Amino acid sequence: LDHLVHTLVERVVPYYALKQRRQDLNFEGPDIETQKRMAILKRAKNYTEDQIQQVGDSMYTVASESQPARVYDVDVDAYSCSCLDFP
């Protein structure tokens, strides 16, 4: 157990701290959340009006691009979506 704690404190934590610092300075490129958001925004341009239905003041259903029979619930006021890719 002591060896595990030593390895975590002496090697693993500094590695990830440096990795985070490099990411903060954009040496590692965008972080995972930003990468996912960029991919979502890129795919969002492929949607057409007939794939999006308004079901309430701020509620929409959006058909999946890969599985058109599947729909996702989007609430623009609550900033939520039932899709798996939503951050």
Residue pairs with C-beta under 8 A, 6 or more apart in sequence:
19 28
22 28
23 29
23 31
29 35
30 38
33 87
36 85
36 87
37 87
39 85
40 85
40 86
40 87
43 65
46 65
47 62
47 65
51 62
51 63
51 65
51 68
52 60
52 61
52 62
52 63
53 60
53 61
53 62
54 60
55 61
57 77
58 75
58 76
58 77
58 78
59 73
59 74
59 75
59 76
60 73
60 74
60 75
60 76
61 71
61 72
61 73
61 74
62 71
62 72
62 74
62 81
62 83
63 69
63 70
63 71
64 70
64 71
64 72
64 83
72 81
72 82
72 83
73 81
73 82
74 80
74 81
74 82
75 81
80 86
